[in-house]
Amino acid sequence: MPTDFEARRTEASQAADDEVGAHALAIISVLYNRVVAGAAASVRKRLGLSLTEAKIVFFVGASGAITANQLARDFGLDKAAISRCITRLIEMGLIVSERDRQHAARNRLSLTEAGQASCEAVAHFTFAREKHLLSVLSAMEQRAFLESLRKILTMVDSTNALVEAGHFWP
């Protein structure tokens, strides 16, 4: 039989879960954290990459060639973190960094043959997981969900600008 303290803790936990479950950003955060946690060990075991490194390989492969600054902006990560990952991926022989012919001060990243193979593995893993995860939704619900995510994504920069200006605090 649970003690009074355990019963109150369980009740408080359920109330907190109910409160969190009513807020989109909390749900998105929990969803993201659980999806990432579920993939991290597998990506490390199969490819020897962190999730950020795997994302970089995927993005470089999808773009054909991209700069570190573009990656930092697209990922929302600081340039130092991106730089560390790029250095490791170059050392692993998955990407190369070459001077941009049209802009001498800029380097462009592209995949090596080994990088292309890793990119294909990451793409297969990512799309198969997404298909399974979204299988709980009908095709129409999936389209609506993706459209909603795209719309929300358009609001991120303006929301962050308002945060920087001190909005949203009581």
C-alpha positions as CSV (number, residue, x, y, z in Angstrom):
1,M,0.0,0.0,0.0
2,P,1.5,3.4,-1.0
3,T,2.3,5.8,1.8
4,D,0.6,9.2,2.0
5,F,3.8,10.8,0.6
6,E,4.0,8.4,-2.3
7,A,0.3,9.0,-3.1
8,R,0.7,12.8,-3.0
9,R,3.8,12.5,-5.2
10,T,2.0,10.3,-7.7
11,E,-0.9,12.7,-7.8
12,A,1.4,15.7,-8.2
13,S,3.2,13.9,-11.0
14,Q,0.0,13.1,-12.8
15,A,-1.1,16.8,-12.5
16,A,2.2,18.0,-13.9
17,D,1.9,15.5,-16.8
18,D,-1.6,16.8,-17.5
19,E,-0.4,20.4,-17.4
20,V,2.6,19.6,-19.7
21,G,0.4,17.6,-22.0
22,A,-1.7,20.7,-22.6
23,H,1.2,22.9,-24.0
24,A,2.4,22.5,-27.5
25,L,6.0,23.5,-26.8
26,A,6.2,21.0,-23.9
27,I,4.9,18.2,-26.1
28,I,7.3,19.1,-28.9
29,S,10.2,19.2,-26.4
30,V,9.3,15.8,-24.9
31,L,8.7,14.3,-28.3
32,Y,12.1,15.6,-29.6
33,N,14.0,14.4,-26.6
34,R,12.5,10.9,-26.7
35,V,13.0,10.5,-30.5
36,V,16.6,11.7,-30.2
37,A,17.3,9.4,-27.2
38,G,15.8,6.5,-29.1
39,A,18.1,7.1,-32.1
40,A,21.4,8.2,-30.5
41,A,22.8,4.9,-29.4
42,S,21.8,3.2,-32.7
43,V,23.4,5.8,-34.9
44,R,26.6,5.7,-32.7
45,K,26.7,1.9,-32.9
46,R,25.9,1.5,-36.6
47,L,27.8,4.5,-38.0
48,G,30.1,5.7,-35.3
49,L,28.5,9.2,-35.4
50,S,26.8,11.4,-33.0
51,L,23.3,12.5,-34.0
52,T,24.6,16.0,-34.8
53,E,27.3,14.5,-37.0
54,A,24.7,12.3,-38.7
55,K,22.5,15.3,-39.3
56,I,25.5,17.2,-40.8
57,V,26.3,14.3,-43.2
58,F,22.6,14.2,-44.2
59,F,22.3,18.0,-44.8
60,V,25.6,18.1,-46.7
61,G,24.4,15.2,-48.8
62,A,21.0,16.7,-49.4
63,S,22.4,20.1,-50.4
64,G,25.3,18.8,-52.5
65,A,27.5,21.5,-50.9
66,I,26.9,23.8,-48.0
67,T,28.9,26.1,-45.8
68,A,29.5,25.7,-42.0
69,N,27.6,29.0,-41.5
70,Q,24.6,27.7,-43.4
71,L,24.6,24.5,-41.2
72,A,24.9,26.5,-38.0
73,R,21.9,28.7,-39.1
74,D,19.8,25.7,-40.3
75,F,20.5,23.6,-37.1
76,G,20.2,26.5,-34.7
77,L,23.6,25.5,-33.2
78,D,26.6,27.7,-32.5
79,K,29.4,27.7,-35.0
80,A,31.9,26.2,-32.5
81,A,29.7,23.0,-32.1
82,I,29.3,22.8,-35.9
83,S,33.1,23.3,-36.4
84,R,34.0,20.5,-34.0
85,C,31.6,18.1,-35.8
86,I,33.0,19.1,-39.2
87,T,36.5,18.7,-38.1
88,R,35.7,15.2,-36.9
89,L,33.8,14.3,-40.1
90,I,36.8,15.5,-42.2
91,E,39.1,13.4,-40.0
92,M,36.8,10.4,-40.5
93,G,36.9,10.9,-44.3
94,L,33.2,11.5,-44.7
95,I,33.3,15.2,-45.8
96,V,35.7,17.5,-47.5
97,S,36.1,21.2,-47.2
98,E,37.1,23.1,-50.3
99,R,37.4,26.8,-51.1
100,D,34.3,28.2,-52.8
101,R,35.3,29.3,-56.4
102,Q,32.8,32.1,-56.4
103,H,33.6,33.4,-52.9
104,A,37.2,32.9,-51.9
105,A,36.6,33.6,-48.2
106,R,34.1,30.8,-47.9
107,N,34.6,27.0,-47.8
108,R,32.0,24.6,-49.1
109,L,31.5,21.2,-47.5
110,S,30.7,18.1,-49.7
111,L,30.6,14.4,-49.1
112,T,33.3,11.9,-50.0
113,E,32.3,8.5,-51.3
114,A,32.3,7.1,-47.8
115,G,30.2,10.1,-46.7
116,Q,27.7,9.4,-49.4
117,A,27.3,5.8,-48.1
118,S,26.8,7.2,-44.6
119,C,24.3,9.7,-45.9
120,E,22.3,7.0,-47.6
121,A,22.3,5.0,-44.4
122,V,21.2,8.0,-42.3
123,A,18.5,8.8,-44.9
124,H,17.1,5.3,-44.8
125,F,17.1,5.2,-41.0
126,T,15.5,8.6,-40.7
127,F,12.8,8.1,-43.2
128,A,11.9,4.5,-42.0
129,R,11.7,5.9,-38.4
130,E,9.5,8.8,-39.5
131,K,7.2,6.5,-41.5
132,H,6.8,4.2,-38.4
133,L,6.3,7.2,-36.0
134,L,3.7,8.8,-38.2
135,S,1.9,5.6,-39.0
136,V,-0.5,6.4,-36.2
137,L,-1.9,9.2,-38.4
138,S,-3.9,8.8,-41.6
139,A,-2.4,10.1,-44.8
140,M,-4.6,13.2,-44.6
141,E,-3.5,13.8,-40.9
142,Q,0.1,13.3,-41.9
143,R,-0.2,16.0,-44.6
144,A,-2.0,18.4,-42.2
145,F,0.6,17.7,-39.5
146,L,3.5,18.5,-41.8
147,E,1.8,21.6,-43.1
148,S,1.2,22.7,-39.5
149,L,4.9,22.2,-38.6
150,R,6.0,24.2,-41.7
151,K,3.7,27.1,-40.6
152,I,5.0,27.0,-37.1
153,L,8.6,26.9,-38.4
154,T,8.0,30.2,-40.2
155,M,7.3,31.8,-36.7
156,V,10.4,30.7,-35.0
157,D,12.7,33.7,-36.0
158,S,10.1,36.3,-35.1
159,T,9.3,34.6,-31.8
160,N,13.0,34.4,-30.9
161,A,13.3,38.1,-31.8
162,L,10.5,38.9,-29.4
163,V,12.1,36.8,-26.7
164,E,15.3,38.8,-27.2
165,A,13.3,42.0,-26.8
166,G,12.0,40.9,-23.5
167,H,8.5,39.8,-24.5
168,F,6.5,36.9,-23.0
169,W,7.6,37.6,-19.4
170,P,5.1,38.7,-16.8
